[in-house]
Amino acid sequence: MTKIEQLKNLLENEIIQDLEAAIDETFQMVEKEKTISLADREELEEMQEMHQECRDILIEIEANEMDEEEAGELLSELVELKTE
């Protein structure tokens, strides 16, 4: 499996799903409590930005605009983030 395939797999099957679940949980909390703290709002915005960045990476992969070296670097960064 190439680095590009590994990156795509990680994004589609783990990172994006985890982000969507966390974003949904935050929205459910806001709906229940009818308010959101500044810290929660900032965290939500960060998660939404990361979600969009992940989607952009998938678009780049699908358009064959990513090389193995770049995919390897991104893969390493995402695995490191996921383990933190």
Biopython code that builds the backbone (N, CA, C, O; Angstrom):
import numpy as np
from Bio.PDB.StructureBuilder import StructureBuilder

atoms = [
    (1, "MET", "N", (0.858, -1.178, 0.000)),
    (1, "MET", "CA", (0.000, 0.000, 0.000)),
    (1, "MET", "C", (0.902, 1.238, 0.000)),
    (1, "MET", "O", (1.841, 1.335, 0.790)),
    (2, "THR", "N", (0.603, 2.171, -0.889)),
    (2, "THR", "CA", (1.411, 3.382, -0.985)),
    (2, "THR", "C", (1.086, 4.332, 0.169)),
    (2, "THR", "O", (0.077, 4.179, 0.857)),
    (3, "LYS", "N", (1.958, 5.304, 0.360)),
    (3, "LYS", "CA", (1.726, 6.317, 1.397)),
    (3, "LYS", "C", (0.442, 7.087, 1.103)),
    (3, "LYS", "O", (-0.297, 7.437, 2.023)),
    (4, "ILE", "N", (0.177, 7.348, -0.161)),
    (4, "ILE", "CA", (-1.041, 8.065, -0.549)),
    (4, "ILE", "C", (-2.271, 7.251, -0.155)),
    (4, "ILE", "O", (-3.227, 7.795, 0.397)),
    (5, "GLU", "N", (-2.247, 5.953, -0.439)),
    (5, "GLU", "CA", (-3.366, 5.082, -0.075)),
    (5, "GLU", "C", (-3.533, 5.000, 1.443)),
    (5, "GLU", "O", (-4.656, 4.999, 1.949)),
    (6, "GLN", "N", (-2.424, 4.931, 2.161)),
    (6, "GLN", "CA", (-2.478, 4.880, 3.623)),
    (6, "GLN", "C", (-3.071, 6.172, 4.181)),
    (6, "GLN", "O", (-3.889, 6.142, 5.100)),
    (7, "LEU", "N", (-2.650, 7.308, 3.618)),
    (7, "LEU", "CA", (-3.159, 8.604, 4.054)),
    (7, "LEU", "C", (-4.663, 8.704, 3.796)),
    (7, "LEU", "O", (-5.427, 9.119, 4.667)),
    (8, "LYS", "N", (-5.068, 8.323, 2.604)),
    (8, "LYS", "CA", (-6.492, 8.370, 2.256)),
    (8, "LYS", "C", (-7.298, 7.480, 3.194)),
    (8, "LYS", "O", (-8.356, 7.883, 3.679)),
    (9, "ASN", "N", (-6.812, 6.292, 3.448)),
    (9, "ASN", "CA", (-7.476, 5.347, 4.339)),
    (9, "ASN", "C", (-7.595, 5.912, 5.752)),
    (9, "ASN", "O", (-8.661, 5.842, 6.363)),
    (10, "LEU", "N", (-6.502, 6.471, 6.271)),
    (10, "LEU", "CA", (-6.515, 7.049, 7.618)),
    (10, "LEU", "C", (-7.517, 8.203, 7.700)),
    (10, "LEU", "O", (-8.277, 8.306, 8.662)),
    (11, "LEU", "N", (-7.511, 9.060, 6.694)),
    (11, "LEU", "CA", (-8.430, 10.203, 6.696)),
    (11, "LEU", "C", (-9.882, 9.738, 6.652)),
    (11, "LEU", "O", (-10.701, 10.164, 7.466)),
    (12, "GLU", "N", (-10.195, 8.868, 5.703)),
    (12, "GLU", "CA", (-11.587, 8.446, 5.501)),
    (12, "GLU", "C", (-12.120, 7.576, 6.642)),
    (12, "GLU", "O", (-13.277, 7.713, 7.037)),
    (13, "ASN", "N", (-11.291, 6.693, 7.165)),
    (13, "ASN", "CA", (-11.784, 5.699, 8.113)),
    (13, "ASN", "C", (-11.564, 6.043, 9.580)),
    (13, "ASN", "O", (-12.138, 5.401, 10.460)),
    (14, "GLU", "N", (-10.741, 7.046, 9.850)),
    (14, "GLU", "CA", (-10.481, 7.378, 11.248)),
    (14, "GLU", "C", (-10.603, 8.875, 11.523)),
    (14, "GLU", "O", (-11.499, 9.301, 12.251)),
    (15, "ILE", "N", (-9.725, 9.655, 10.955)),
    (15, "ILE", "CA", (-9.622, 11.072, 11.316)),
    (15, "ILE", "C", (-10.932, 11.818, 11.075)),
    (15, "ILE", "O", (-11.452, 12.463, 11.986)),
    (16, "ILE", "N", (-11.462, 11.737, 9.868)),
    (16, "ILE", "CA", (-12.686, 12.480, 9.551)),
    (16, "ILE", "C", (-13.857, 11.970, 10.386)),
    (16, "ILE", "O", (-14.660, 12.767, 10.872)),
    (17, "GLN", "N", (-13.963, 10.672, 10.557)),
    (17, "GLN", "CA", (-15.052, 10.124, 11.379)),
    (17, "GLN", "C", (-14.941, 10.584, 12.825)),
    (17, "GLN", "O", (-15.945, 10.930, 13.448)),
    (18, "ASP", "N", (-13.713, 10.590, 13.364)),
    (18, "ASP", "CA", (-13.510, 11.052, 14.739)),
    (18, "ASP", "C", (-13.867, 12.529, 14.878)),
    (18, "ASP", "O", (-14.511, 12.934, 15.845)),
    (19, "LEU", "N", (-13.439, 13.331, 13.894)),
    (19, "LEU", "CA", (-13.757, 14.762, 13.932)),
    (19, "LEU", "C", (-15.259, 14.996, 13.863)),
    (19, "LEU", "O", (-15.804, 15.805, 14.614)),
    (20, "GLU", "N", (-15.921, 14.290, 12.964)),
    (20, "GLU", "CA", (-17.376, 14.461, 12.822)),
    (20, "GLU", "C", (-18.096, 14.072, 14.104)),
    (20, "GLU", "O", (-19.056, 14.733, 14.499)),
    (21, "ALA", "N", (-17.643, 13.008, 14.755)),
    (21, "ALA", "CA", (-18.265, 12.585, 16.017)),
    (21, "ALA", "C", (-18.057, 13.645, 17.100)),
    (21, "ALA", "O", (-18.983, 13.959, 17.848)),
    (22, "ALA", "N", (-16.861, 14.187, 17.182)),
    (22, "ALA", "CA", (-16.568, 15.209, 18.190)),
    (22, "ALA", "C", (-17.353, 16.489, 17.919)),
    (22, "ALA", "O", (-17.851, 17.121, 18.851)),
    (23, "ILE", "N", (-17.466, 16.872, 16.652)),
    (23, "ILE", "CA", (-18.248, 18.061, 16.280)),
    (23, "ILE", "C", (-19.717, 17.845, 16.629)),
    (23, "ILE", "O", (-20.364, 18.736, 17.179)),
    (24, "ASP", "N", (-20.237, 16.677, 16.314)),
    (24, "ASP", "CA", (-21.635, 16.355, 16.640)),
    (24, "ASP", "C", (-21.881, 16.409, 18.145)),
    (24, "ASP", "O", (-22.897, 16.938, 18.595)),
    (25, "GLU", "N", (-20.941, 15.857, 18.924)),
    (25, "GLU", "CA", (-21.072, 15.885, 20.382)),
    (25, "GLU", "C", (-21.122, 17.320, 20.901)),
    (25, "GLU", "O", (-21.905, 17.639, 21.795)),
    (26, "THR", "N", (-20.287, 18.172, 20.336)),
    (26, "THR", "CA", (-20.268, 19.574, 20.764)),
    (26, "THR", "C", (-21.592, 20.243, 20.442)),
    (26, "THR", "O", (-22.139, 20.967, 21.274)),
    (27, "PHE", "N", (-22.118, 20.009, 19.236)),
    (27, "PHE", "CA", (-23.407, 20.597, 18.877)),
    (27, "PHE", "C", (-24.532, 20.071, 19.768)),
    (27, "PHE", "O", (-25.436, 20.825, 20.129)),
    (28, "GLN", "N", (-24.488, 18.792, 20.123)),
    (28, "GLN", "CA", (-25.498, 18.226, 21.021)),
    (28, "GLN", "C", (-25.414, 18.869, 22.398)),
    (28, "GLN", "O", (-26.439, 19.137, 23.025)),
    (29, "MET", "N", (-24.192, 19.118, 22.870)),
    (29, "MET", "CA", (-24.011, 19.771, 24.152)),
    (29, "MET", "C", (-24.588, 21.191, 24.116)),
    (29, "MET", "O", (-25.269, 21.621, 25.046)),
    (30, "VAL", "N", (-24.303, 21.905, 23.030)),
    (30, "VAL", "CA", (-24.807, 23.274, 22.894)),
    (30, "VAL", "C", (-26.329, 23.270, 22.839)),
    (30, "VAL", "O", (-26.982, 24.109, 23.459)),
    (31, "GLU", "N", (-26.890, 22.321, 22.092)),
    (31, "GLU", "CA", (-28.349, 22.230, 21.996)),
    (31, "GLU", "C", (-28.974, 21.952, 23.357)),
    (31, "GLU", "O", (-30.019, 22.507, 23.695)),
    (32, "LYS", "N", (-28.332, 21.094, 24.126)),
    (32, "LYS", "CA", (-28.851, 20.727, 25.450)),
    (32, "LYS", "C", (-28.710, 21.881, 26.441)),
    (32, "LYS", "O", (-29.648, 22.197, 27.174)),
    (33, "GLU", "N", (-27.544, 22.502, 26.457)),
    (33, "GLU", "CA", (-27.271, 23.545, 27.439)),
    (33, "GLU", "C", (-27.681, 24.945, 26.970)),
    (33, "GLU", "O", (-27.736, 25.880, 27.770)),
    (34, "LYS", "N", (-27.966, 25.084, 25.686)),
    (34, "LYS", "CA", (-28.370, 26.364, 25.086)),
    (34, "LYS", "C", (-27.289, 27.439, 25.188)),
    (34, "LYS", "O", (-27.578, 28.628, 25.057)),
    (35, "THR", "N", (-26.038, 27.017, 25.423)),
    (35, "THR", "CA", (-24.924, 27.965, 25.501)),
    (35, "THR", "C", (-23.632, 27.222, 25.190)),
    (35, "THR", "O", (-23.570, 25.994, 25.226)),
    (36, "ILE", "N", (-22.595, 28.013, 24.882)),
    (36, "ILE", "CA", (-21.284, 27.419, 24.623)),
    (36, "ILE", "C", (-20.223, 28.358, 25.197)),
    (36, "ILE", "O", (-20.294, 29.575, 25.026)),
    (37, "SER", "N", (-19.250, 27.778, 25.874)),
    (37, "SER", "CA", (-18.180, 28.596, 26.445)),
    (37, "SER", "C", (-17.225, 29.027, 25.336)),
    (37, "SER", "O", (-17.209, 28.450, 24.248)),
    (38, "LEU", "N", (-16.445, 30.031, 25.629)),
    (38, "LEU", "CA", (-15.472, 30.513, 24.660)),
    (38, "LEU", "C", (-14.478, 29.412, 24.302)),
    (38, "LEU", "O", (-14.121, 29.257, 23.135)),
    (39, "ALA", "N", (-14.033, 28.654, 25.289)),
    (39, "ALA", "CA", (-13.086, 27.564, 25.046)),
    (39, "ALA", "C", (-13.701, 26.490, 24.145)),
    (39, "ALA", "O", (-13.051, 25.990, 23.227)),
    (40, "ASP", "N", (-14.963, 26.142, 24.421)),
    (40, "ASP", "CA", (-15.646, 25.146, 23.583)),
    (40, "ASP", "C", (-15.848, 25.672, 22.169)),
    (40, "ASP", "O", (-15.725, 24.921, 21.202)),
    (41, "ARG", "N", (-16.155, 26.951, 22.046)),
    (41, "ARG", "CA", (-16.347, 27.552, 20.721)),
    (41, "ARG", "C", (-15.045, 27.509, 19.923)),
    (41, "ARG", "O", (-15.045, 27.185, 18.735)),
    (42, "GLU", "N", (-13.934, 27.841, 20.588)),
    (42, "GLU", "CA", (-12.636, 27.809, 19.917)),
    (42, "GLU", "C", (-12.271, 26.386, 19.507)),
    (42, "GLU", "O", (-11.752, 26.165, 18.413)),
    (43, "GLU", "N", (-12.541, 25.420, 20.385)),
    (43, "GLU", "CA", (-12.257, 24.018, 20.070)),
    (43, "GLU", "C", (-13.114, 23.553, 18.890)),
    (43, "GLU", "O", (-12.631, 22.847, 18.005)),
    (44, "LEU", "N", (-14.375, 23.949, 18.884)),
    (44, "LEU", "CA", (-15.264, 23.596, 17.782)),
    (44, "LEU", "C", (-14.753, 24.178, 16.474)),
    (44, "LEU", "O", (-14.742, 23.486, 15.455)),
    (45, "GLU", "N", (-14.333, 25.425, 16.484)),
    (45, "GLU", "CA", (-13.815, 26.054, 15.267)),
    (45, "GLU", "C", (-12.561, 25.349, 14.781)),
    (45, "GLU", "O", (-12.387, 25.154, 13.578)),
    (46, "GLU", "N", (-11.677, 24.960, 15.707)),
    (46, "GLU", "CA", (-10.468, 24.229, 15.333)),
    (46, "GLU", "C", (-10.814, 22.878, 14.699)),
    (46, "GLU", "O", (-10.216, 22.481, 13.698)),
    (47, "MET", "N", (-11.780, 22.182, 15.290)),
    (47, "MET", "CA", (-12.185, 20.878, 14.737)),
    (47, "MET", "C", (-12.792, 21.060, 13.351)),
    (47, "MET", "O", (-12.527, 20.260, 12.453)),
    (48, "GLN", "N", (-13.597, 22.093, 13.166)),
    (48, "GLN", "CA", (-14.211, 22.342, 11.862)),
    (48, "GLN", "C", (-13.142, 22.690, 10.819)),
    (48, "GLN", "O", (-13.224, 22.246, 9.674)),
    (49, "GLU", "N", (-12.152, 23.477, 11.210)),
    (49, "GLU", "CA", (-11.064, 23.816, 10.296)),
    (49, "GLU", "C", (-10.272, 22.564, 9.916)),
    (49, "GLU", "O", (-9.935, 22.367, 8.749)),
    (50, "MET", "N", (-9.980, 21.727, 10.898)),
    (50, "MET", "CA", (-9.233, 20.498, 10.624)),
    (50, "MET", "C", (-10.046, 19.568, 9.720)),
    (50, "MET", "O", (-9.497, 18.928, 8.823)),
    (51, "HIS", "N", (-11.342, 19.501, 9.959)),
    (51, "HIS", "CA", (-12.224, 18.687, 9.121)),
    (51, "HIS", "C", (-12.140, 19.166, 7.675)),
    (51, "HIS", "O", (-12.025, 18.351, 6.760)),
    (52, "GLN", "N", (-12.196, 20.481, 7.461)),
    (52, "GLN", "CA", (-12.119, 21.023, 6.105)),
    (52, "GLN", "C", (-10.754, 20.755, 5.488)),
    (52, "GLN", "O", (-10.667, 20.440, 4.301)),
    (53, "GLU", "N", (-9.690, 20.874, 6.274)),
    (53, "GLU", "CA", (-8.355, 20.583, 5.763)),
    (53, "GLU", "C", (-8.246, 19.124, 5.331)),
    (53, "GLU", "O", (-7.638, 18.825, 4.303)),
    (54, "CYS", "N", (-8.827, 18.219, 6.105)),
    (54, "CYS", "CA", (-8.819, 16.799, 5.746)),
    (54, "CYS", "C", (-9.579, 16.566, 4.447)),
    (54, "CYS", "O", (-9.134, 15.802, 3.590)),
    (55, "ARG", "N", (-10.715, 17.219, 4.301)),
    (55, "ARG", "CA", (-11.490, 17.104, 3.057)),
    (55, "ARG", "C", (-10.678, 17.635, 1.875)),
    (55, "ARG", "O", (-10.698, 17.049, 0.793)),
    (56, "ASP", "N", (-9.967, 18.745, 2.083)),
    (56, "ASP", "CA", (-9.133, 19.316, 1.022)),
    (56, "ASP", "C", (-8.015, 18.357, 0.621)),
    (56, "ASP", "O", (-7.686, 18.242, -0.559)),
    (57, "ILE", "N", (-7.434, 17.670, 1.604)),
    (57, "ILE", "CA", (-6.391, 16.686, 1.302)),
    (57, "ILE", "C", (-6.969, 15.554, 0.458)),
    (57, "ILE", "O", (-6.335, 15.107, -0.498)),
    (58, "LEU", "N", (-8.164, 15.092, 0.806)),
    (58, "LEU", "CA", (-8.796, 14.025, 0.009)),
    (58, "LEU", "C", (-9.051, 14.487, -1.421)),
    (58, "LEU", "O", (-8.867, 13.717, -2.363)),
    (59, "ILE", "N", (-9.469, 15.726, -1.587)),
    (59, "ILE", "CA", (-9.694, 16.273, -2.931)),
    (59, "ILE", "C", (-8.377, 16.290, -3.705)),
    (59, "ILE", "O", (-8.335, 15.941, -4.884)),
    (60, "GLU", "N", (-7.308, 16.697, -3.030)),
    (60, "GLU", "CA", (-5.988, 16.725, -3.660)),
    (60, "GLU", "C", (-5.558, 15.311, -4.074)),
    (60, "GLU", "O", (-5.002, 15.117, -5.156)),
    (61, "ILE", "N", (-5.818, 14.334, -3.211)),
    (61, "ILE", "CA", (-5.479, 12.942, -3.541)),
    (61, "ILE", "C", (-6.282, 12.471, -4.744)),
    (61, "ILE", "O", (-5.723, 11.882, -5.669)),
    (62, "GLU", "N", (-7.577, 12.721, -4.741)),
    (62, "GLU", "CA", (-8.444, 12.279, -5.844)),
    (62, "GLU", "C", (-8.058, 12.933, -7.172)),
    (62, "GLU", "O", (-8.246, 12.344, -8.236)),
    (63, "ALA", "N", (-7.518, 14.153, -7.104)),
    (63, "ALA", "CA", (-7.112, 14.867, -8.317)),
    (63, "ALA", "C", (-5.681, 14.494, -8.738)),
    (63, "ALA", "O", (-5.128, 15.083, -9.667)),
    (64, "ASN", "N", (-5.094, 13.512, -8.049)),
    (64, "ASN", "CA", (-3.718, 13.076, -8.320)),
    (64, "ASN", "C", (-2.720, 14.229, -8.245)),
    (64, "ASN", "O", (-1.785, 14.300, -9.042)),
    (65, "GLU", "N", (-2.921, 15.122, -7.293)),
    (65, "GLU", "CA", (-2.047, 16.278, -7.115)),
    (65, "GLU", "C", (-1.095, 16.115, -5.941)),
    (65, "GLU", "O", (-0.439, 17.076, -5.539)),
    (66, "MET", "N", (-1.012, 14.918, -5.387)),
    (66, "MET", "CA", (-0.153, 14.685, -4.227)),
    (66, "MET", "C", (0.873, 13.617, -4.573)),
    (66, "MET", "O", (0.551, 12.598, -5.185)),
    (67, "ASP", "N", (2.122, 13.869, -4.170)),
    (67, "ASP", "CA", (3.155, 12.865, -4.398)),
    (67, "ASP", "C", (3.384, 12.045, -3.123)),
    (67, "ASP", "O", (2.892, 12.395, -2.051)),
    (68, "GLU", "N", (4.124, 10.972, -3.257)),
    (68, "GLU", "CA", (4.366, 10.051, -2.140)),
    (68, "GLU", "C", (5.079, 10.734, -0.976)),
    (68, "GLU", "O", (4.788, 10.445, 0.185)),
    (69, "GLU", "N", (6.013, 11.639, -1.280)),
    (69, "GLU", "CA", (6.764, 12.315, -0.220)),
    (69, "GLU", "C", (5.832, 13.181, 0.632)),
    (69, "GLU", "O", (5.877, 13.128, 1.861)),
    (70, "GLU", "N", (4.998, 13.968, -0.022)),
    (70, "GLU", "CA", (4.053, 14.823, 0.708)),
    (70, "GLU", "C", (3.071, 13.972, 1.503)),
    (70, "GLU", "O", (2.745, 14.296, 2.646)),
    (71, "ALA", "N", (2.599, 12.885, 0.898)),
    (71, "ALA", "CA", (1.665, 11.993, 1.591)),
    (71, "ALA", "C", (2.322, 11.384, 2.822)),
    (71, "ALA", "O", (1.686, 11.257, 3.868)),
    (72, "GLY", "N", (3.587, 11.008, 2.704)),
    (72, "GLY", "CA", (4.306, 10.435, 3.832)),
    (72, "GLY", "C", (4.453, 11.420, 4.981)),
    (72, "GLY", "O", (4.312, 11.053, 6.147)),
    (73, "GLU", "N", (4.737, 12.677, 4.644)),
    (73, "GLU", "CA", (4.874, 13.712, 5.674)),
    (73, "GLU", "C", (3.538, 13.945, 6.385)),
    (73, "GLU", "O", (3.484, 14.007, 7.614)),
    (74, "LEU", "N", (2.467, 14.072, 5.608)),
    (74, "LEU", "CA", (1.142, 14.281, 6.194)),
    (74, "LEU", "C", (0.718, 13.085, 7.034)),
    (74, "LEU", "O", (0.149, 13.246, 8.114)),
    (75, "LEU", "N", (0.996, 11.897, 6.539)),
    (75, "LEU", "CA", (0.657, 10.675, 7.261)),
    (75, "LEU", "C", (1.357, 10.647, 8.623)),
    (75, "LEU", "O", (0.735, 10.334, 9.638)),
    (76, "SER", "N", (2.644, 10.973, 8.638)),
    (76, "SER", "CA", (3.391, 11.016, 9.896)),
    (76, "SER", "C", (2.798, 12.024, 10.872)),
    (76, "SER", "O", (2.647, 11.733, 12.059)),
    (77, "GLU", "N", (2.461, 13.220, 10.363)),
    (77, "GLU", "CA", (1.886, 14.260, 11.209)),
    (77, "GLU", "C", (0.555, 13.816, 11.800)),
    (77, "GLU", "O", (0.306, 14.014, 12.990)),
    (78, "LEU", "N", (-0.300, 13.218, 10.975)),
    (78, "LEU", "CA", (-1.623, 12.804, 11.436)),
    (78, "LEU", "C", (-1.537, 11.653, 12.430)),
    (78, "LEU", "O", (-2.288, 11.620, 13.404)),
    (79, "VAL", "N", (-0.644, 10.725, 12.198)),
    (79, "VAL", "CA", (-0.475, 9.609, 13.147)),
    (79, "VAL", "C", (0.015, 10.159, 14.484)),
    (79, "VAL", "O", (-0.427, 9.712, 15.543)),
    (80, "GLU", "N", (0.925, 11.126, 14.434)),
    (80, "GLU", "CA", (1.430, 11.731, 15.665)),
    (80, "GLU", "C", (0.303, 12.461, 16.402)),
    (80, "GLU", "O", (0.174, 12.334, 17.620)),
    (81, "LEU", "N", (-0.505, 13.218, 15.673)),
    (81, "LEU", "CA", (-1.640, 13.923, 16.284)),
    (81, "LEU", "C", (-2.629, 12.949, 16.892)),
    (81, "LEU", "O", (-3.154, 13.181, 17.981)),
    (82, "LYS", "N", (-2.880, 11.869, 16.193)),
    (82, "LYS", "CA", (-3.869, 10.895, 16.651)),
    (82, "LYS", "C", (-3.411, 10.202, 17.940)),
    (82, "LYS", "O", (-4.235, 9.860, 18.788)),
    (83, "THR", "N", (-2.124, 9.999, 18.084)),
    (83, "THR", "CA", (-1.622, 9.316, 19.268)),
    (83, "THR", "C", (-1.521, 10.230, 20.481)),
    (83, "THR", "O", (-1.365, 9.751, 21.604)),
    (84, "GLU", "N", (-1.607, 11.545, 20.268)),
    (84, "GLU", "CA", (-1.531, 12.489, 21.399)),
    (84, "GLU", "C", (-2.814, 12.526, 22.185)),
    (84, "GLU", "O", (-2.918, 13.264, 23.164)),
]
sb = StructureBuilder()
sb.init_structure("model")
sb.init_model(0)
sb.init_chain("A")
sb.init_seg("    ")
for serial, (resi, resn, name, xyz) in enumerate(atoms, 1):
    if name == "N":
        sb.init_residue(resn, " ", resi, " ")
    sb.init_atom(name, np.array(xyz, "f"), 0.0, 1.0, " ", f" {name:<3s}", serial, name[0])
structure = sb.get_structure()
